[in-house]
Amino acid sequence: MDHRLDLEAAKPRLDQAVRQQDRFVLGRNGEPSVLILGVEDFIRPTIRPPPWLVAAWEGARDRGVDTAAMHEIDAEVAAVRKPQAG
């Protein structure tokens, strides 16, 4: 679903918009200026995603981490890298 938002109105809600993975057209002075869409929305119509990417999406969805916040992702990466840093 596409949504049209004025840029100033969208700024405080941008995080929410991105998490919902909808498509957004942001405008300035009534004119469209930016299109925000999810990676899947971008990749699917243009090219077929490679099997490793499809597997990563499915694995993330199965583990419930497909909606992880950036701080949660950073914590996961740090936890994996910590034992290797020694």
Protein Blocks (a to p, Z undefined) as FASTA:
>chain_A
ZZdddfklmmmmmmmmmmnopacdddeehiafbdcddfklmmmmmpccdfklmmmmmmmm
mnopmmccfklmmmmmmmmmmmmmZZ
